[in-house]
Amino acid sequence: MKKALGKKWETIKEKLKDKREEYKAIALSDSSVNLDDIDNRIITEVLAIHASGNQAQVEVQRLRNQMAQMQASTVEQIVQLIVEAASREAKAQRKYDELQLQLKAEAAAKESEATAS
């Protein structure tokens, strides 16, 4: 984390240096530019650029979080559907087994009647 902050700070310092050179060139060719105000303008401009980059990173992270939540929700829905399908299948199997037993009982009863007659 400390290295990342150091790298960002170095990047900001480089941008400040570049902007200072750019504004100095403008000041030399245009006497209406106030040299005392250049540093403030440079800092404001560079920090605005840096802040917009951070806002983009925040938005990307927000979207990643939203996608993760959607994926988790989808997985939960799939699991729920699987559980419901398994429950229906088990119920159908129990009903099938009951009907098989009933048919066997009826067949045995008919066989008993036939042998008794």
N, CA, C and O atoms as CSV, one atom per row, in Angstrom:
chain,resi,resn,atom,element,x,y,z
A,1,MET,N,N,0.838,-1.192,0.000
A,1,MET,CA,C,0.000,0.000,0.000
A,1,MET,C,C,0.879,1.250,0.000
A,1,MET,O,O,0.614,2.213,-0.719
A,2,LYS,N,N,1.936,1.215,0.825
A,2,LYS,CA,C,2.825,2.365,0.929
A,2,LYS,C,C,3.543,2.613,-0.401
A,2,LYS,O,O,3.737,3.759,-0.808
A,3,LYS,N,N,3.939,1.513,-1.077
A,3,LYS,CA,C,4.595,1.648,-2.379
A,3,LYS,C,C,3.643,2.255,-3.405
A,3,LYS,O,O,4.035,3.093,-4.217
A,4,ALA,N,N,2.385,1.818,-3.353
A,4,ALA,CA,C,1.392,2.333,-4.297
A,4,ALA,C,C,1.187,3.832,-4.097
A,4,ALA,O,O,1.103,4.591,-5.062
A,5,LEU,N,N,1.108,4.249,-2.835
A,5,LEU,CA,C,0.957,5.679,-2.554
A,5,LEU,C,C,2.184,6.454,-3.008
A,5,LEU,O,O,2.065,7.553,-3.549
A,6,GLY,N,N,3.358,5.884,-2.790
A,6,GLY,CA,C,4.586,6.528,-3.240
A,6,GLY,C,C,4.616,6.681,-4.754
A,6,GLY,O,O,5.037,7.712,-5.278
A,7,LYS,N,N,4.165,5.645,-5.447
A,7,LYS,CA,C,4.138,5.682,-6.907
A,7,LYS,C,C,3.136,6.732,-7.396
A,7,LYS,O,O,3.413,7.470,-8.341
A,8,LYS,N,N,1.966,6.792,-6.743
A,8,LYS,CA,C,0.969,7.803,-7.120
A,8,LYS,C,C,1.524,9.196,-6.879
A,8,LYS,O,O,1.344,10.092,-7.704
A,9,TRP,N,N,2.198,9.382,-5.751
A,9,TRP,CA,C,2.766,10.689,-5.425
A,9,TRP,C,C,3.804,11.082,-6.475
A,9,TRP,O,O,3.843,12.233,-6.909
A,10,GLU,N,N,4.639,10.136,-6.882
A,10,GLU,CA,C,5.645,10.418,-7.910
A,10,GLU,C,C,4.965,10.800,-9.230
A,10,GLU,O,O,5.418,11.704,-9.932
A,11,THR,N,N,3.885,10.109,-9.555
A,11,THR,CA,C,3.138,10.425,-10.777
A,11,THR,C,C,2.575,11.834,-10.704
A,11,THR,O,O,2.660,12.596,-11.668
A,12,ILE,N,N,1.999,12.177,-9.558
A,12,ILE,CA,C,1.438,13.521,-9.376
A,12,ILE,C,C,2.544,14.570,-9.482
A,12,ILE,O,O,2.358,15.603,-10.126
A,13,LYS,N,N,3.685,14.315,-8.858
A,13,LYS,CA,C,4.795,15.273,-8.921
A,13,LYS,C,C,5.275,15.462,-10.362
A,13,LYS,O,O,5.600,16.578,-10.767
A,14,GLU,N,N,5.319,14.367,-11.136
A,14,GLU,CA,C,5.725,14.467,-12.539
A,14,GLU,C,C,4.732,15.317,-13.331
A,14,GLU,O,O,5.125,16.157,-14.141
A,15,LYS,N,N,3.450,15.087,-13.089
A,15,LYS,CA,C,2.430,15.876,-13.780
A,15,LYS,C,C,2.528,17.352,-13.387
A,15,LYS,O,O,2.388,18.240,-14.229
A,16,LEU,N,N,2.768,17.599,-12.104
A,16,LEU,CA,C,2.932,18.985,-11.651
A,16,LEU,C,C,4.117,19.647,-12.359
A,16,LEU,O,O,4.029,20.792,-12.803
A,17,LYS,N,N,5.205,18.921,-12.454
A,17,LYS,CA,C,6.407,19.445,-13.108
A,17,LYS,C,C,6.126,19.751,-14.582
A,17,LYS,O,O,6.509,20.806,-15.088
A,18,ASP,N,N,5.453,18.816,-15.267
A,18,ASP,CA,C,5.122,19.008,-16.680
A,18,ASP,C,C,4.215,20.228,-16.874
A,18,ASP,O,O,4.436,21.039,-17.773
A,19,LYS,N,N,3.200,20.345,-16.025
A,19,LYS,CA,C,2.270,21.472,-16.129
A,19,LYS,C,C,2.985,22.789,-15.834
A,19,LYS,O,O,2.712,23.801,-16.479
A,20,ARG,N,N,3.892,22.780,-14.871
A,20,ARG,CA,C,4.642,23.998,-14.534
A,20,ARG,C,C,5.437,24.479,-15.749
A,20,ARG,O,O,5.459,25.671,-16.057
A,21,GLU,N,N,6.089,23.538,-16.433
A,21,GLU,CA,C,6.849,23.892,-17.637
A,21,GLU,C,C,5.919,24.447,-18.715
A,21,GLU,O,O,6.249,25.421,-19.391
A,22,GLU,N,N,4.766,23.821,-18.865
A,22,GLU,CA,C,3.792,24.269,-19.862
A,22,GLU,C,C,3.323,25.700,-19.556
A,22,GLU,O,O,3.278,26.547,-20.449
A,23,TYR,N,N,2.976,25.960,-18.296
A,23,TYR,CA,C,2.507,27.296,-17.917
A,23,TYR,C,C,3.632,28.334,-17.978
A,23,TYR,O,O,3.380,29.494,-18.301
A,24,LYS,N,N,4.849,27.935,-17.675
A,24,LYS,CA,C,5.983,28.874,-17.780
A,24,LYS,C,C,6.152,29.324,-19.228
A,24,LYS,O,O,6.388,30.501,-19.499
A,25,ALA,N,N,6.030,28.381,-20.146
A,25,ALA,CA,C,6.156,28.725,-21.571
A,25,ALA,C,C,5.060,29.700,-21.975
A,25,ALA,O,O,5.303,30.633,-22.740
A,26,ILE,N,N,3.864,29.484,-21.465
A,26,ILE,CA,C,2.751,30.392,-21.771
A,26,ILE,C,C,3.023,31.765,-21.166
A,26,ILE,O,O,2.790,32.789,-21.809
A,27,ALA,N,N,3.520,31.786,-19.922
A,27,ALA,CA,C,3.770,33.051,-19.222
A,27,ALA,C,C,4.842,33.869,-19.941
A,27,ALA,O,O,4.758,35.096,-19.998
A,28,LEU,N,N,5.841,33.192,-20.485
A,28,LEU,CA,C,6.902,33.908,-21.196
A,28,LEU,C,C,6.380,34.555,-22.475
A,28,LEU,O,O,6.859,35.617,-22.874
A,29,SER,N,N,5.408,33.924,-23.114
A,29,SER,CA,C,4.904,34.474,-24.369
A,29,SER,C,C,3.687,35.382,-24.173
A,29,SER,O,O,3.317,36.113,-25.091
A,30,ASP,N,N,3.062,35.347,-22.994
A,30,ASP,CA,C,1.852,36.135,-22.749
A,30,ASP,C,C,2.008,36.896,-21.433
A,30,ASP,O,O,1.993,36.293,-20.359
A,31,SER,N,N,2.156,38.194,-21.514
A,31,SER,CA,C,2.406,38.998,-20.311
A,31,SER,C,C,1.184,39.109,-19.407
A,31,SER,O,O,1.307,39.547,-18.264
A,32,SER,N,N,0.015,38.723,-19.893
A,32,SER,CA,C,-1.186,38.832,-19.058
A,32,SER,C,C,-1.281,37.674,-18.046
A,32,SER,O,O,-2.100,37.724,-17.128
A,33,VAL,N,N,-0.456,36.649,-18.208
A,33,VAL,CA,C,-0.470,35.513,-17.277
A,33,VAL,C,C,0.274,35.913,-16.008
A,33,VAL,O,O,1.406,36.394,-16.072
A,34,ASN,N,N,-0.357,35.716,-14.865
A,34,ASN,CA,C,0.215,36.055,-13.568
A,34,ASN,C,C,1.065,34.884,-13.083
A,34,ASN,O,O,0.537,33.804,-12.817
A,35,LEU,N,N,2.346,35.085,-12.968
A,35,LEU,CA,C,3.262,34.016,-12.551
A,35,LEU,C,C,2.977,33.526,-11.130
A,35,LEU,O,O,3.179,32.350,-10.830
A,36,ASP,N,N,2.511,34.414,-10.260
A,36,ASP,CA,C,2.230,34.012,-8.874
A,36,ASP,C,C,1.078,33.020,-8.796
A,36,ASP,O,O,1.009,32.214,-7.869
A,37,ASP,N,N,0.181,33.080,-9.761
A,37,ASP,CA,C,-1.006,32.221,-9.735
A,37,ASP,C,C,-0.769,30.876,-10.427
A,37,ASP,O,O,-1.608,29.979,-10.339
A,38,ILE,N,N,0.349,30.735,-11.104
A,38,ILE,CA,C,0.606,29.524,-11.896
A,38,ILE,C,C,0.609,28.269,-11.034
A,38,ILE,O,O,-0.027,27.280,-11.399
A,39,ASP,N,N,1.309,28.280,-9.894
A,39,ASP,CA,C,1.386,27.077,-9.058
A,39,ASP,C,C,0.007,26.621,-8.590
A,39,ASP,O,O,-0.290,25.426,-8.591
A,40,ASN,N,N,-0.824,27.563,-8.194
A,40,ASN,CA,C,-2.178,27.195,-7.756
A,40,ASN,C,C,-2.991,26.591,-8.899
A,40,ASN,O,O,-3.717,25.616,-8.702
A,41,ARG,N,N,-2.869,27.163,-10.078
A,41,ARG,CA,C,-3.594,26.632,-11.230
A,41,ARG,C,C,-3.100,25.227,-11.576
A,41,ARG,O,O,-3.886,24.341,-11.912
A,42,ILE,N,N,-1.797,25.047,-11.485
A,42,ILE,CA,C,-1.212,23.736,-11.802
A,42,ILE,C,C,-1.726,22.686,-10.821
A,42,ILE,O,O,-2.193,21.621,-11.228
A,43,ILE,N,N,-1.639,22.987,-9.545
A,43,ILE,CA,C,-2.079,22.032,-8.515
A,43,ILE,C,C,-3.553,21.692,-8.694
A,43,ILE,O,O,-3.944,20.526,-8.632
A,44,THR,N,N,-4.360,22.713,-8.916
A,44,THR,CA,C,-5.798,22.490,-9.099
A,44,THR,C,C,-6.059,21.594,-10.295
A,44,THR,O,O,-6.870,20.672,-10.211
A,45,GLU,N,N,-5.392,21.847,-11.397
A,45,GLU,CA,C,-5.603,21.068,-12.610
A,45,GLU,C,C,-5.146,19.620,-12.449
A,45,GLU,O,O,-5.864,18.693,-12.825
A,46,VAL,N,N,-3.963,19.430,-11.896
A,46,VAL,CA,C,-3.422,18.072,-11.737
A,46,VAL,C,C,-4.264,17.272,-10.744
A,46,VAL,O,O,-4.562,16.103,-10.987
A,47,LEU,N,N,-4.647,17.891,-9.631
A,47,LEU,CA,C,-5.454,17.174,-8.646
A,47,LEU,C,C,-6.841,16.854,-9.203
A,47,LEU,O,O,-7.415,15.820,-8.862
A,48,ALA,N,N,-7.383,17.719,-10.049
A,48,ALA,CA,C,-8.676,17.431,-10.667
A,48,ALA,C,C,-8.576,16.217,-11.581
A,48,ALA,O,O,-9.464,15.364,-11.593
A,49,ILE,N,N,-7.492,16.144,-12.345
A,49,ILE,CA,C,-7.265,14.986,-13.222
A,49,ILE,C,C,-7.130,13.729,-12.380
A,49,ILE,O,O,-7.717,12.695,-12.698
A,50,HIS,N,N,-6.352,13.821,-11.300
A,50,HIS,CA,C,-6.139,12.662,-10.416
A,50,HIS,C,C,-7.446,12.242,-9.753
A,50,HIS,O,O,-7.730,11.050,-9.636
A,51,ALA,N,N,-8.243,13.220,-9.320
A,51,ALA,CA,C,-9.518,12.916,-8.657
A,51,ALA,C,C,-10.479,12.224,-9.615
A,51,ALA,O,O,-11.185,11.295,-9.224
A,52,SER,N,N,-10.510,12.675,-10.875
A,52,SER,CA,C,-11.419,12.031,-11.827
A,52,SER,C,C,-10.988,10.592,-12.080
A,52,SER,O,O,-11.830,9.721,-12.300
A,53,GLY,N,N,-9.679,10.337,-12.051
A,53,GLY,CA,C,-9.185,8.960,-12.173
A,53,GLY,C,C,-9.625,8.118,-11.002
A,53,GLY,O,O,-9.999,6.958,-11.172
A,54,ASN,N,N,-9.585,8.695,-9.806
A,54,ASN,CA,C,-10.037,7.968,-8.617
A,54,ASN,C,C,-11.530,7.704,-8.685
A,54,ASN,O,O,-11.991,6.637,-8.279
A,55,GLN,N,N,-12.296,8.671,-9.198
A,55,GLN,CA,C,-13.742,8.479,-9.327
A,55,GLN,C,C,-14.041,7.327,-10.287
A,55,GLN,O,O,-14.964,6.544,-10.064
A,56,ALA,N,N,-13.261,7.237,-11.340
A,56,ALA,CA,C,-13.448,6.145,-12.297
A,56,ALA,C,C,-13.143,4.806,-11.624
A,56,ALA,O,O,-13.853,3.823,-11.837
A,57,GLN,N,N,-12.084,4.774,-10.812
A,57,GLN,CA,C,-11.745,3.542,-10.094
A,57,GLN,C,C,-12.855,3.165,-9.119
A,57,GLN,O,O,-13.198,1.990,-8.984
A,58,VAL,N,N,-13.412,4.157,-8.445
A,58,VAL,CA,C,-14.512,3.906,-7.508
A,58,VAL,C,C,-15.716,3.355,-8.261
A,58,VAL,O,O,-16.366,2.421,-7.792
A,59,GLU,N,N,-16.015,3.922,-9.417
A,59,GLU,CA,C,-17.151,3.457,-10.219
A,59,GLU,C,C,-16.922,2.032,-10.708
A,59,GLU,O,O,-17.840,1.214,-10.685
A,60,VAL,N,N,-15.705,1.731,-11.150
A,60,VAL,CA,C,-15.378,0.372,-11.591
A,60,VAL,C,C,-15.573,-0.604,-10.434
A,60,VAL,O,O,-16.155,-1.673,-10.619
A,61,GLN,N,N,-15.093,-0.249,-9.247
A,61,GLN,CA,C,-15.244,-1.117,-8.075
A,61,GLN,C,C,-16.719,-1.290,-7.719
A,61,GLN,O,O,-17.144,-2.385,-7.351
A,62,ARG,N,N,-17.504,-0.210,-7.828
A,62,ARG,CA,C,-18.941,-0.290,-7.535
A,62,ARG,C,C,-19.614,-1.266,-8.500
A,62,ARG,O,O,-20.446,-2.080,-8.096
A,63,LEU,N,N,-19.244,-1.174,-9.776
A,63,LEU,CA,C,-19.830,-2.071,-10.772
A,63,LEU,C,C,-19.391,-3.519,-10.544
A,63,LEU,O,O,-20.179,-4.447,-10.731
A,64,ARG,N,N,-18.137,-3.709,-10.141
A,64,ARG,CA,C,-17.671,-5.073,-9.828
A,64,ARG,C,C,-18.459,-5.646,-8.659
A,64,ARG,O,O,-18.859,-6.810,-8.683
A,65,ASN,N,N,-18.683,-4.822,-7.631
A,65,ASN,CA,C,-19.457,-5.269,-6.474
A,65,ASN,C,C,-20.878,-5.618,-6.881
A,65,ASN,O,O,-21.435,-6.621,-6.435
A,66,GLN,N,N,-21.462,-4.776,-7.737
A,66,GLN,CA,C,-22.827,-5.022,-8.202
A,66,GLN,C,C,-22.894,-6.332,-8.984
A,66,GLN,O,O,-23.834,-7.109,-8.816
A,67,MET,N,N,-21.895,-6.579,-9.839
A,67,MET,CA,C,-21.852,-7.830,-10.601
A,67,MET,C,C,-21.717,-9.029,-9.667
A,67,MET,O,O,-22.364,-10.055,-9.875
A,68,ALA,N,N,-20.886,-8.902,-8.645
A,68,ALA,CA,C,-20.711,-9.999,-7.689
A,68,ALA,C,C,-22.017,-10.287,-6.958
A,68,ALA,O,O,-22.363,-11.447,-6.734
A,69,GLN,N,N,-22.740,-9.234,-6.587
A,69,GLN,CA,C,-24.033,-9.423,-5.924
A,69,GLN,C,C,-25.028,-10.109,-6.851
A,69,GLN,O,O,-25.785,-10.983,-6.428
A,70,MET,N,N,-25.020,-9.704,-8.120
A,70,MET,CA,C,-25.925,-10.317,-9.093
A,70,MET,C,C,-25.575,-11.795,-9.285
A,70,MET,O,O,-26.465,-12.640,-9.380
A,71,GLN,N,N,-24.284,-12.102,-9.342
A,71,GLN,CA,C,-23.863,-13.496,-9.495
A,71,GLN,C,C,-24.279,-14.315,-8.278
A,71,GLN,O,O,-24.763,-15.439,-8.415
A,72,ALA,N,N,-24.091,-13.752,-7.091
A,72,ALA,CA,C,-24.478,-14.456,-5.870
A,72,ALA,C,C,-25.981,-14.698,-5.855
A,72,ALA,O,O,-26.436,-15.778,-5.481
A,73,SER,N,N,-26.742,-13.705,-6.257
A,73,SER,CA,C,-28.197,-13.834,-6.314
A,73,SER,C,C,-28.598,-14.913,-7.312
A,73,SER,O,O,-29.490,-15.715,-7.037
A,74,THR,N,N,-27.948,-14.934,-8.456
A,74,THR,CA,C,-28.242,-15.936,-9.479
A,74,THR,C,C,-27.925,-17.338,-8.966
A,74,THR,O,O,-28.693,-18.274,-9.187
A,75,VAL,N,N,-26.796,-17.477,-8.283
A,75,VAL,CA,C,-26.422,-18.779,-7.726
A,75,VAL,C,C,-27.459,-19.218,-6.695
A,75,VAL,O,O,-27.858,-20.382,-6.670
A,76,GLU,N,N,-27.895,-18.289,-5.844
A,76,GLU,CA,C,-28.920,-18.614,-4.841
A,76,GLU,C,C,-30.204,-19.077,-5.525
A,76,GLU,O,O,-30.827,-20.044,-5.085
A,77,GLN,N,N,-30.605,-18.392,-6.602
A,77,GLN,CA,C,-31.817,-18.777,-7.323
A,77,GLN,C,C,-31.673,-20.162,-7.944
A,77,GLN,O,O,-32.608,-20.961,-7.915
A,78,ILE,N,N,-30.501,-20.443,-8.505
A,78,ILE,CA,C,-30.258,-21.757,-9.118
A,78,ILE,C,C,-30.317,-22.844,-8.051
A,78,ILE,O,O,-30.926,-23.892,-8.266
A,79,VAL,N,N,-29.693,-22.603,-6.912
A,79,VAL,CA,C,-29.714,-23.577,-5.819
A,79,VAL,C,C,-31.152,-23.820,-5.368
A,79,VAL,O,O,-31.551,-24.962,-5.139
A,80,GLN,N,N,-31.927,-22.743,-5.242
A,80,GLN,CA,C,-33.329,-22.871,-4.832
A,80,GLN,C,C,-34.105,-23.711,-5.848
A,80,GLN,O,O,-34.900,-24.567,-5.460
A,81,LEU,N,N,-33.886,-23.478,-7.131
A,81,LEU,CA,C,-34.571,-24.252,-8.165
A,81,LEU,C,C,-34.170,-25.726,-8.112
A,81,LEU,O,O,-35.007,-26.607,-8.307
A,82,ILE,N,N,-32.899,-25.990,-7.850
A,82,ILE,CA,C,-32.428,-27.374,-7.744
A,82,ILE,C,C,-33.085,-28.067,-6.553
A,82,ILE,O,O,-33.517,-29.215,-6.653
A,83,VAL,N,N,-33.156,-27.358,-5.428
A,83,VAL,CA,C,-33.787,-27.924,-4.236
A,83,VAL,C,C,-35.262,-28.217,-4.503
A,83,VAL,O,O,-35.764,-29.282,-4.142
A,84,GLU,N,N,-35.950,-27.272,-5.135
A,84,GLU,CA,C,-37.366,-27.474,-5.447
A,84,GLU,C,C,-37.565,-28.647,-6.407
A,84,GLU,O,O,-38.497,-29.434,-6.237
A,85,ALA,N,N,-36.697,-28.769,-7.413
A,85,ALA,CA,C,-36.803,-29.874,-8.371
A,85,ALA,C,C,-36.553,-31.212,-7.675
A,85,ALA,O,O,-37.248,-32.191,-7.942
A,86,ALA,N,N,-35.573,-31.253,-6.793
A,86,ALA,CA,C,-35.280,-32.485,-6.060
A,86,ALA,C,C,-36.454,-32.869,-5.165
A,86,ALA,O,O,-36.786,-34.047,-5.034
A,87,SER,N,N,-37.076,-31.871,-4.554
A,87,SER,CA,C,-38.248,-32.127,-3.707
A,87,SER,C,C,-39.406,-32.694,-4.528
A,87,SER,O,O,-40.059,-33.652,-4.113
A,88,ARG,N,N,-39.655,-32.096,-5.698
A,88,ARG,CA,C,-40.727,-32.600,-6.568
A,88,ARG,C,C,-40.428,-34.027,-7.042
A,88,ARG,O,O,-41.315,-34.877,-7.110
A,89,GLU,N,N,-39.161,-34.259,-7.364
A,89,GLU,CA,C,-38.765,-35.592,-7.824
A,89,GLU,C,C,-38.959,-36.629,-6.717
A,89,GLU,O,O,-39.453,-37.727,-6.973
A,90,ALA,N,N,-38.574,-36.285,-5.495
A,90,ALA,CA,C,-38.745,-37.203,-4.369
A,90,ALA,C,C,-40.225,-37.484,-4.114
A,90,ALA,O,O,-40.605,-38.620,-3.831
A,91,LYS,N,N,-41.058,-36.446,-4.214
A,91,LYS,CA,C,-42.505,-36.605,-4.011
A,91,LYS,C,C,-43.087,-37.522,-5.091
A,91,LYS,O,O,-43.898,-38.401,-4.798
A,92,ALA,N,N,-42.667,-37.310,-6.336
A,92,ALA,CA,C,-43.151,-38.142,-7.439
A,92,ALA,C,C,-42.713,-39.594,-7.244
A,92,ALA,O,O,-43.481,-40.515,-7.519
A,93,GLN,N,N,-41.483,-39.801,-6.770
A,93,GLN,CA,C,-40.985,-41.164,-6.538
A,93,GLN,C,C,-41.789,-41.854,-5.434
A,93,GLN,O,O,-42.126,-43.033,-5.545
A,94,ARG,N,N,-42.095,-41.100,-4.361
A,94,ARG,CA,C,-42.911,-41.676,-3.277
A,94,ARG,C,C,-44.292,-42.071,-3.800
A,94,ARG,O,O,-44.791,-43.146,-3.469
A,95,LYS,N,N,-44.905,-41.228,-4.600
A,95,LYS,CA,C,-46.228,-41.514,-5.166
A,95,LYS,C,C,-46.158,-42.744,-6.064
A,95,LYS,O,O,-47.045,-43.597,-6.018
A,96,TYR,N,N,-45.112,-42.841,-6.879
A,96,TYR,CA,C,-44.914,-43.997,-7.755
A,96,TYR,C,C,-44.788,-45.274,-6.930
A,96,TYR,O,O,-45.413,-46.292,-7.229
A,97,ASP,N,N,-43.957,-45.195,-5.876
A,97,ASP,CA,C,-43.773,-46.366,-5.003
A,97,ASP,C,C,-45.091,-46.782,-4.346
A,97,ASP,O,O,-45.391,-47.973,-4.253
A,98,GLU,N,N,-45.884,-45.793,-3.887
A,98,GLU,CA,C,-47.192,-46.090,-3.279
A,98,GLU,C,C,-48.114,-46.780,-4.281
A,98,GLU,O,O,-48.778,-47.758,-3.939
A,99,LEU,N,N,-48.159,-46.286,-5.503
A,99,LEU,CA,C,-49.010,-46.875,-6.530
A,99,LEU,C,C,-48.559,-48.295,-6.875
A,99,LEU,O,O,-49.390,-49.179,-7.090
A,100,GLN,N,N,-47.241,-48.512,-6.927
A,100,GLN,CA,C,-46.709,-49.859,-7.187
A,100,GLN,C,C,-47.161,-50.826,-6.094
A,100,GLN,O,O,-47.592,-51.942,-6.381
A,101,LEU,N,N,-47.056,-50.379,-4.822
A,101,LEU,CA,C,-47.489,-51.232,-3.706
A,101,LEU,C,C,-48.986,-51.511,-3.799
A,101,LEU,O,O,-49.432,-52.633,-3.560
A,102,GLN,N,N,-49.752,-50.490,-4.146
A,102,GLN,CA,C,-51.206,-50.646,-4.271
A,102,GLN,C,C,-51.549,-51.653,-5.376
A,102,GLN,O,O,-52.413,-52.512,-5.201
A,103,LEU,N,N,-50.862,-51.534,-6.507
A,103,LEU,CA,C,-51.103,-52.477,-7.610
A,103,LEU,C,C,-50.740,-53.905,-7.209
A,103,LEU,O,O,-51.467,-54.847,-7.524
A,104,LYS,N,N,-49.615,-54.062,-6.515
A,104,LYS,CA,C,-49.206,-55.400,-6.064
A,104,LYS,C,C,-50.234,-55.968,-5.079
A,104,LYS,O,O,-50.568,-57.152,-5.127
A,105,ALA,N,N,-50.733,-55.100,-4.181
A,105,ALA,CA,C,-51.736,-55.541,-3.206
A,105,ALA,C,C,-53.019,-55.951,-3.919
A,105,ALA,O,O,-53.615,-56.971,-3.573
A,106,GLU,N,N,-53.450,-55.177,-4.902
A,106,GLU,CA,C,-54.659,-55.508,-5.657
A,106,GLU,C,C,-54.466,-56.802,-6.439
A,106,GLU,O,O,-55.361,-57.644,-6.497
A,107,ALA,N,N,-53.280,-56.949,-7.042
A,107,ALA,CA,C,-53.002,-58.166,-7.807
A,107,ALA,C,C,-52.986,-59.376,-6.877
A,107,ALA,O,O,-53.493,-60.439,-7.235
A,108,ALA,N,N,-52.408,-59.222,-5.686
A,108,ALA,CA,C,-52.374,-60.323,-4.726
A,108,ALA,C,C,-53.787,-60.660,-4.250
A,108,ALA,O,O,-54.126,-61.831,-4.077
A,109,ALA,N,N,-54.619,-59.618,-4.037
A,109,ALA,CA,C,-55.998,-59.843,-3.602
A,109,ALA,C,C,-56.784,-60.582,-4.681
A,109,ALA,O,O,-57.541,-61.499,-4.362
A,110,LYS,N,N,-56.625,-60.210,-5.936
A,110,LYS,CA,C,-57.325,-60.869,-7.038
A,110,LYS,C,C,-56.865,-62.312,-7.172
A,110,LYS,O,O,-57.662,-63.207,-7.451
A,111,GLU,N,N,-55.578,-62.526,-6.972
A,111,GLU,CA,C,-55.042,-63.888,-7.061
A,111,GLU,C,C,-55.611,-64.746,-5.942
A,111,GLU,O,O,-55.944,-65.913,-6.150
A,112,SER,N,N,-55.720,-64.161,-4.753
A,112,SER,CA,C,-56.302,-64.888,-3.613
A,112,SER,C,C,-57.746,-65.244,-3.894
A,112,SER,O,O,-58.176,-66.360,-3.603
A,113,GLU,N,N,-58.498,-64.317,-4.453
A,113,GLU,CA,C,-59.914,-64.559,-4.779
A,113,GLU,C,C,-60.026,-65.672,-5.821
A,113,GLU,O,O,-60.900,-66.535,-5.746
A,114,ALA,N,N,-59.115,-65.626,-6.793
A,114,ALA,CA,C,-59.176,-66.615,-7.876
A,114,ALA,C,C,-58.843,-68.009,-7.337
A,114,ALA,O,O,-59.460,-68.989,-7.755
A,115,THR,N,N,-57.911,-68.112,-6.449
A,115,THR,CA,C,-57.546,-69.421,-5.896
A,115,THR,C,C,-58.582,-69.904,-4.885
A,115,THR,O,O,-58.746,-71.108,-4.689
A,116,ALA,N,N,-59.278,-68.969,-4.245
A,116,ALA,CA,C,-60.290,-69.310,-3.257
A,116,ALA,C,C,-61.560,-69.789,-3.943
A,116,ALA,O,O,-62.320,-70.538,-3.329
A,117,SER,N,N,-61.825,-69.405,-5.159
A,117,SER,CA,C,-63.075,-69.760,-5.828
A,117,SER,C,C,-63.031,-71.106,-6.436
A,117,SER,O,O,-64.012,-71.545,-7.035
